Amino acid sequence: MSAWLIGAAVLLIGAALWYLLIATEGVYLGRRVVIALYDLYAWRYDRIKQFDEAWELRTLAAPLVKALSGVPRPLILDVATGTGRMPKLLQRMPRFKGQVVGVDYSWQMLRRAAEKLGKSRRTALIHQDATQLPFGDAAFDAVTCLEALEFLPDQAAALAEIVRVARPGAPILLTNRRGFYARLLRGRVQPSAAFAELLRRKYGLERVVVEAWQVEYDLIWVVKGGQASETAHPRTWQAVLRCPRCARVGFRKESERRLRCAHCDQALDFAEGILCYAAALRTTQGERSVMT
Ligand SMILES: C[S@@+](CC[C@H](N)C(=O)[O-])C[C@H]1O[C@@H](n2cnc3c(N)ncnc32)[C@H](O)[C@@H]1O
């Protein structure tokens, strides 16, 4: 084979690897690859992103806290929280008196989040897939999902879950990719106007506002429709957690490292400051398939 042909083959393979692993972050290769890549890069994620905290406090945390000003101790869910960007911003807001829960499926991203957030009764980190959120219906006063929807294996399922766990009247904050990389993510990203229309039509979301935010992302602010019920739900994140065994909602704290289902006694353990929900779900599903 001539040197020319070998060079062309190397270039082609390099381009394919760049497209599949870097530009599209493994999304066309399945959840395992996406999560493996985030596990691999977790230690330098924040350095790559170079978050501008002052600007993010102004554009993300402050408007969210303002939208929740009528709720005394809001419960907020951050889906695909990564290294805890949104929980950290909310920790920095003196006016925020509620609790924030971050869910992610990359253990290493969550470990970085745990290090950054420290021990706090106002934040919780849960290891679980975003397409099967471990909470009861209408559990949260607000739900956020930043820079992640395009990487989730089943975007429609994740959006349905986000809407399900938000209470009627809750603000929901999403991002929609734009720019050069959005064009590479074929079938996973659509223009913000079309995405906004989908949120209205398919998910029944209201007051959709698209805001230009970064070169790579628009912010999408929406509100879940229906009659607002601000005071009707419990105000701790443990109380809205759904049991992987009996599927009922409500856990109590047994110790610093363990929660216990209020209905069937199922335990959920913490490791490295993270609630190991996915592992418990796998175990109970395994037990169920053995029994049937
Ligand atoms: C670009 S990061 C965004 C993280 C964070 N929201 C932020 O703005 O910095 C995408 C995140 O989605 C998470 N992710 C990807 N697939 C997931 C899934 N199926 N379930 C939960 N999280 C997932 C990754 O682990 C990663 O932390």
The ligand as a Gaussian input file, in Angstrom:
#p B3LYP/6-31G(d) Opt

LIG

0 1
 C      -21.964000      18.791000      29.365000
 S      -22.284000      18.030000      30.915000
 C      -23.294000      19.237000      31.709000
 C      -23.140000      19.199000      33.202000
 C      -23.786000      20.350000      33.949000
 N      -25.218000      20.377000      33.756000
 C      -23.174000      21.659000      33.528000
 O      -23.888000      22.507000      32.978000
 O      -21.973000      21.841000      33.741000
 C      -23.441000      16.741000      30.529000
 C      -23.749000      15.862000      31.724000
 O      -24.775000      14.934000      31.357000
 C      -24.535000      13.738000      32.081000
 N      -25.271000      12.647000      31.473000
 C      -25.110000      12.115000      30.243000
 N      -25.968000      11.106000      30.057000
 C      -26.697000      11.001000      31.198000
 C      -27.761000      10.157000      31.608000
 N      -28.243000       9.203000      30.807000
 N      -28.290000      10.347000      32.833000
 C      -27.813000      11.312000      33.653000
 N      -26.805000      12.136000      33.315000
 C      -26.254000      11.978000      32.093000
 C      -23.031000      13.579000      31.991000
 O      -22.537000      12.665000      32.934000
 C      -22.576000      15.000000      32.227000
 O      -22.330000      15.245000      33.575000

